[in-house]
Amino acid sequence: MTRGLVISPLVVALACSGKISREGENIDSTSTAGAGAASGGAPATDGPRGGSNFGGSAGSKPVDVNPIAGTGGSKDTDIDAVAGAAGADNDPKPTIECPSCSVVADDQDVHAVFVAGDQVYWLDYGKYDQLDNYSYNGRLLARAVSGGAERLIADALPGPIQLSINGNYAYVLVEQRAEPNFEHGILRIALSGGKPEEISRSSVRDFAYFPTFSAAPSYEYWQLTTGIWRTANTDNGPVELVSTMRNTSQIVSDDTTLFFKDSKGVWSMPLIAADPVQIADSNSTGLAASGSYLYSVDGGTKSSLLRVPKTGGSWTRVARFDRAFNDLAVYGDHLILFGDSASGTGVDLYQARLSAPAKTSWLLTDIWSNAWALSDSGVFYGDHHGLHFAPF
C-alpha cells in the first residue's frame, strides 16, 4: 500500500536524563517527552498539525537500513534568501532561505499538506474580512507532484487545519464549525468530489493534543482525550472507539500495526484493534516508522537519532548530531530533521539519508509554519502565503 507522509507538528523537546550508549548499545532512560499544541500558524508540538498541520498522519515509505553512527553536519553553505509568495500589506512577504524552492500555489493560507501516490493535496484555510469575520471558504486542492494545474476537490470548508488521504477519501479536521462548544469536527470527503460527510465533532476539551490522523488499510485513525478512534474507509463507514487509552499523541502506522506515544512510553496495537502493548520507554521526541524500526530523536543541545524494533526493546543510538533537533520524518531512505533555528525566530529543516544519518545538509531555515509533506523528489512546505516545493 502506498501512503504519503505528513510531517507532524514540532515537538518541544524536554531534556532527557539517563544513560546513553554507542551504536549497538542500549539507552537507559526513565524521562518522558513533553508536547503541546498551538494554532494560528505558530509551531505546534508534535506535529504535521493547525493554524498549521496539527499532528502526524500516515506511516512512512518502508525501507530496512542499518545506519552507522557518526557526527552530524551543519549548514553547508551560506545561501542568499529568495522571496516567497506575496502577502497582504499588513502581512509582509516572507523571506524563505531556499534557493531551489519553487512556488506551487500562491496567495493561499496553507495549513496542511499530504502526498499520496503521484498527487499532492493541501488545505487553503480561507479568508477573513477587514473586521476579522471568517468567510467559511476553506478549500481542499490537489495537483500532480510533478507539476501541472491545481484542481479544486471541495470548498466552503469551515476552517480546515489538518489533512489525511486514504484510498479514495480525504479526512479533514476543521475548527470553525458553527455549533457552539463544538467548533471542531472531522470531515470525510470523496476525492472525486461531492458533499463532505461529517464523521466526528469535538470541543477543545477533547484534545490533549490536536488530533493526529493515521491512514491504514481499510481504516482511518485519530486520537482524542477519550481514546483512539477509527472509521471504515468507505462512504458512511461507521466510527468506533478502538482504545480507551487517554492523552495519546503522535500516532503512526504501517500495514499491520498502529504505534503511538503517551507520557509513559511508546505503544503498539494491531490494526485488528487488540489491546495496546507498551514496547518502549518515552525518552525522546518525534516518532517515525520505517522498515522494522521506529525512529525518534532525543533532546538536548546536541541530539541523537534513536531507533527501537517495532517488536519492542530499548532505544539504540544510531547517529549523533552537532545541534538540537526536536522532530523527524522518514520517507524511504530520506531522513528529515528539524528544530528551532539559530535565530530563534522559526524552524530549520535538515535532510539526510537514513542509511547515513550523520551526513546532514541544510534545506530550509526560519520557517514559521509546520505544514509539511514528503515525496520521492522533495518536500512540500505550506505557510500563510502559499505552497512551496524544495527538492532533495
Order of alpha helices (4+ residues) and beta strands (2+ residues): beta-beta-beta-beta-beta-beta-beta-beta-beta-beta-beta-beta-beta-beta-beta-beta-beta-beta-beta-beta-beta-beta-beta-beta-beta-beta-beta-beta-beta-beta-beta
